[in-house]
């Protein structure tokens, strides 16, 4: 899962970003409403965690802008204000959920899972190619019913390729899905992760192939 965190309290944002990473999530942090809108328009995030009190405006104002542009990314609003009127304003603006500070990371994770399980997304919760099945909500991979254990980067890489199965995926698109804004990416980093993932899929008998498209990217499809 890749999360866009729009939060101007830098210490809180850093702590939350690290906590999300411990749960195998890529967390991209921006501190303002304007930067949040620019990042959200890339449409590479599974969910947005949005603070209300931002230096350049009320975070809730971002939600109708995104919806007007056709972006359906779920939004969880964070606020230190927990009265009924504030919650109603946020939900009426199009927020999918509302969370009052302070909160436990476990509650935020549960709410993220809940918004991703809602009916509009349920049809695509599990992707199957060959003998491989990938649960997009729980982020679990299985081969013929057997769990396939993968480290976080390879899991994110597999998800990015499966979401675009049968199509050539540009390197830049994959890197946006797998690496955070602040990650130091070397020229061969992606190739190394692909190589390891390809080997593990073959060893597990997944029945899928990852093809290198020279100078462009990669393509995942069912093995012939």
N, C-alpha and C positions, 0 to 999 in steps of 0.2 A: 504494500500500500504506500502510495506517495502522497504526503500531506503538505498543503500550503498553509503555513502559520503566519498570520498577519497580526503582529503584536509589537507595540512600541516599548514595553518594559523589557529592556535588553537582558537583564539577569534572569528574569522569569522565562523569557523566550529561550535563552541558552539552556536552562535547566529542562524545560519541556522538550526541546529538540533532542537533547541527549537521552531523555527518558523514552521518547518515541523510538529512537534508534535502537535502544536496548530491546525493543519489541519488534525488531526487524522491519522498521518503517523508514523510508526516506522522508526527512522533514526539511522543507525549504522555508527559510524565515525571511520575511521582509517587514520593515517597521512602519510603513505608511500606507494610507489608502490608495494613493496613486501607484506606488510600486506593487501593491497587492493586485490592483486591477490589471496592470501590465503582465504580471506573472500568471494570473488566472486565465488570461486570454490565450495562453499557450495550450490550454486544455490538456495538460499532461498529468493533472492531479486527480486522485480518487476522491478527495474531500478537502474542504477548506475549514480551518479553525480560525475564527475571525473575532478579534477584540472589538468592543464597541467604541472605546475611548482612544481615538488615534489623533496624532498631532494635526492632521489635515482634514479632520471631519469624523462624523459618526460612522463607524464601520458598517452599520446596518444599511447605509446608503449604497453600499457596493452591490448588495444582493439584487435589487431590481435592475441595475445596469447589466449585470451578468445575464440575468434571465432575458432581458431585452435583446441580448446578442445571441440567444439560443443556447447558452451554456447551462447545463442542468446539474453541474457538480454540487453534491450535497454540502451544505454550510452549517457548521455548528458555531453559534455565537457565544463568546465569552464576555462576562461582565462582572464588575464588582457590585453592580446595582441589581438586586434581586427582587424588587417589588413587582407586583402583578402588572402594572402599566408598562414597565420596561419589557417584560417578557412578551406581552401581547404585541407591542410595537415590533419587536424583533421577529416574531412568528408571522405576523401579518405582512411583513416586508418580504417574506419568502424563505426565512431561515427554516432549516429542517429540525433543528434542536437548539436548546438554550442551556448553558451551563454557568452557574454562578461561582465566582472565585471566593475563597480557595476551594479546590477540589482535588480528589485523589486521581492519580494517573489511571488507575483501574476503571474509574467511572468514565473518564474520557474515552478509553479504549472500548468499553462496552457501548457507549453511545455511537462511536464511529462504526462499530460492527452493525449496530442496529440500523443506522441510516443507509448502509450499503446493502442491507437485506430487504429493503422495502420493495413493494411489488414492481415498480418500474424497472428494477434491476435484476429481479429474481430469474428471469428467463436466461440470463447469461452468467449465472453464478458459477457454473462448472463448464470448462472447456475440455473437450475430448479429441485427441488426435492419436491414431494408432491405439496402443495399449495405455497411453498416458492420459491421466485425468488431473485437472488442476482446478481446485476450488478457489475462486477469486475472492470470496469473503474471508474464509479462514486461512487462505494462502497456504494450502497444503497440496503437495503433489503425490500422486500414486501411480504405480505401474502395475496393471492387472490386479488392482486391489491392495498392493503392497506399498507401504509408505516409501517415498523417495526422499531421503534426507539431503538437503542442500544448504550450503551457507547462504547468508542473506543476499550477497551480490548475485550469485547464480540463480537464486530464486526469483529475484527481480528481473533478471535477464530473461529467464524462461517465461515469466508472465508477459513481458513486453513482446516477445516473439509470438507467443500463443495468441495474444489479442489480435495479432495481424497475420495469423497463420495463412500460408499459401500466397503471401505477398512479400515482395522485397521490402525490407525495412532499412531505411537509411541509418548510417552510423550515428548521426546527430540525434535522431529520434530515439534510438536505443539508449544513448548516453543520457538524454534528458530523463528517461524513465528509470534508469539504474543509479545514476549518481546525483548527489545533491549539489546545490549551487556552490558550496564551499569545498567540495571534494577536489583533491589534486589528481587530475587524470593525465597519465602519461600516454604517449602515442600508441603503446602496445597494450595498455591496460585492458581494453575491451576484448582484444584478440585473445588474451590470456584467459579471461573469464569464459569466452565462447569455447575455447579449446577444452577447458576442464569440464564445462557443462556437456559438451558433445560426447566426451569420453564416458561420463557417468550415465548418460542416457543410453549409450550403446551397451555398457556393462549391465544395465538393468533390463535390457531387452524392451525398451519403450516403443519401438516401432516407429520412431520419428527420425528425421534427418535435419541437420542444420547446414545449409549450403552457404558458402562465402560467395558473394557477388562482388567481384574485384572492383575496388575503388568506390563502391557504393554502400554496401552493407551486408545484411544476412537475410536468409529466407528459411523458415521452418515449415516442413510439410511431412505428411505421412510417408514412411519409407515405402519404396516401390516393392 
